[in-house]
Amino acid sequence: MIEHVYRRAAAAPGVDAVVVATDDARIAMTVEGFGGAVRMTRSIHRTGTDRIAEVATELRCDIIVNVQGDEPLIDPRAIAEVIEPLERDPSLQMSTLRRLITDPEDCANQNVVKVVADKDGNALYFSRASIPSIRGSIFETTGVSRPAHKHVGLYAYRRDFVIAFAGLPQTELEIAESLEQLRALEHGYRIRTVETQYDSVGVDTPEDLERARRQLLAVATRA
């Protein structure tokens, strides 16, 4: 799985280098086995972003992209999309992606993180709950229903920001929702969201793993 993620990330436009950050020697051996770059980190990190921050201190770059290792079907074009806001706006510190939810079951699925954003695309809140919640009476009288968006767990940060982020205390909402991006919002940082058509299969359960295997097989068969 990690090799699929690595090679897709390396194929993304604008990416100069790919480095796997891990505290697991088995993952490190696997990455080295296919010729990838890897950095061993401490095992004390609270989140993936905190782990990246440790490696960031050794890197010479302006922008760092966090691609999770359990996203074997990540589209390289999605990585380019998440980088673009930081390249365009020097004042931004962090960006991520959102995708319109088309399956109503996703709204109630706590493994599918939802996000609402303001008119400029800045995130207002992330939650495992169904947001926004449309009151039935309002919908019945106006017919207005704000679209729900899934958060695609791909982040881009300024290098200096991600190092500073790791030094911030965890927040109550971050802990309650188990969503590290809420730490940035609670400390007053903007997170620019970009609406994307690309999706990825995160492997959180055995069912997710089987679905990812089927999709990877389909891709290989078409190739």
Steps between C-alpha positions, in 0.01 A plus 500: 500500500772748595672453166181590313469819706868586455500463123176693455634785715823505301297535179320814619580825313705737712634235739879500519553219750306236696605391849321244718492593870447201728588356839449142375814315390293264282366791296848648474639171366217476247563853371874443476427173319332678208759781497300766682621763747403453864563675832456325834327714761427476868196295603356765732317708239133574559406535132638458151560873471712494816706220346549699181613799705793299637617419148430856380780635718744313272348613170579804287174594333212744530199268464446153645212271398362243743390190307374226727652158451161328494382677182620260225271655237596864556493687168818698423280780365338538842844566649556774245164652593578518870836670434359769268341731765830532688685580179244767411453663844814554712287582806350151518656247737292188434268355237294185446235353269125442517270302274123516455325210674280307258425195717255588783644219713830689520331777698431263789829309473740615774796372298414762237612840627283792392601863455315828460671804351431871462447680169877532448556128553647534849400216730249589772492157665579133449296225661424130495137596550266597217562867422343725400177389667197621304188548713202335336272800542749732325543260209125455464433876486797611289617191315858605579742225597867585530716228342703282736871448436732218591844597621770340288782443748780662305682806638758748381684727746773757514806332646534754781130468584502122537797522737318763706177298489669207672582728793138605554304328778226265391152650526174369642327480162800325343492236772121464497478451122845336464574745216837673514400777259270643767810595699590746225150650491476530879832683509375749242667378179319494166470175307418560133290221349492422129204318349621202302352230281762251610439249777707241675435182691638531851568161654356512852322164513537149347214589266690809383807284432303259285340788308842656438636167374214468253553852369876454467441177311260679268759773434769240429267311265419817301870581472 
